[in-house]
Amino acid sequence: MSARPWPFFSVAPMLDWTDRHCRFFHRRLSRSALLYTEMIPSAALNRGKAAHLLDHDPDEHPLALQLGGSDPSELAAAARIGARFGHCEINLNCGCPSERVQKGAFGACLMAEPSLVADCVKAMRDVVDVPVTVKHRIGLDRDESYEFVRDFVGTVALAGCRVFIVHARNAWLKGLSPKQNRTVPPLRPEVVRRLKQDFPDLVFVLNGGLRDHEQIRAQADGVDAVMVGRAAYENPWMLARCDSLYFGQDDPIESRECVVESMRAYAEVQVARGVPLRSITRHMLTLYNGCPGARRWRRTLSDPLALATAGPALLSLAIPTKAGAHPQEHADIDDDRERDLERRES
């Protein structure tokens, strides 16, 4: 799979979730998976917040920047900033269905204006040397006609976009929450495979509903690459096999404990800079998903008193041990964390 025209495996951008600490954590598990920033409005970058929003550790690369916006000149300026900060790709969000994003005139509603999306892509391509890509759905509301998404892709491709990341569900712009938009509209990966057949020279990345490596292998035929969203957060250990499965490389980590010790060293540096420890540990709560002691691990890393008193050493202290684990403990995600995850992925 290393000979494919695009990195085969990527982790989806998730609003308020795939921040720099999350990405550093994921990079401990895979050297080669393509990581994305959370969606960043182009207006925010152009208001002088670039250093705060785009700062990252060099270890996070390969790292792509996802932008939200619909003004070509504003997006071009933001793309130029993103490239200057070292991002290897600029991605335009045309897939988020939330009403908040719609009010900003970007996200999935842009699929109704393919010519505008094409103008945005061209404006960004004119000012950066890195690939400009588009993430979108396969349709809007209850219109499931293939012609809609085919024409959208065809129009945007004429502006020079060569890579399309396709969430294989429609986006219902009214009447559904972001969570419902990931479950109610039917998942139709065959549409993405048909796009690949009709546009063989373009790259299509399949997104949506991929929960594990077995599903990825079952769905990968007929597309160029896959993007995994919530599964990577509910079970980040799945990333530990990506390099050997998809990139022909040795996996970088031998155990969860090695990940924890690496993150402890990172946390010591970040906490010394004033970063709250919880900003780091909140991304690690499901590292032991499926293992004895997972619940104890989560509770320890979520304890406000422990976070305040133990410091980064808490990561080592929280590592589950056979002696301290109850055989009936499960790695079920706490209800509040589940709700948090559900509202973030676009």
Number of C-alpha atoms within 10 A of each C-alpha: 14 13 10 12 12 17 20 23 25 25 23 26 27 22 17 15 20 23 22 20 23 20 22 22 22 25 22 20 25 23 22 24 23 22 25 27 27 24 25 22 20 26 18 14 22 15 9 10 11 17 11 9 15 19 12 20 11 10 12 23 20 19 21 26 24 27 27 25 24 25 17 19 14 18 25 21 18 26 31 18 20 24 19 11 15 18 23 20 22 28 26 30 28 26 28 29 27 24 18 11 18 15 10 13 15 25 29 28 23 22 23 15 13 19 16 17 26 23 18 23 27 20 21 27 21 13 14 19 13 18 18 27 25 24 23 29 26 29 26 23 16 11 13 17 12 14 12 16 24 18 12 21 24 16 19 23 20 13 17 16 21 18 22 25 25 25 26 25 28 26 30 24 19 11 10 18 16 20 18 14 23 24 13 14 19 12 17 16 21 14 20 27 21 15 23 19 13 12 16 11 10 17 21 24 25 29 25 21 21 20 16 14 14 9 11 18 12 9 17 16 10 16 21 21 24 24 25 21 21 21 17 20 24 23 19 20 22 17 27 23 18 24 20 14 17 18 20 13 15 14 18 18 15 10 11 16 16 13 21 19 16 14 22 20 13 16 24 15 13 17 16 10 9 8 13 15 22 19 16 24 24 16 21 25 25 23 23 24 21 15 15 20 24 25 23 21 24 23 14 20 23 15 11 12 10 14 19 13 10 12 16 24 16 18 24 13 13 17 20 18 12 9 7 11 16 14 10 8 14 16 22 13 16 12 9 9 12 13 12 14 19 17 18 20 21 27
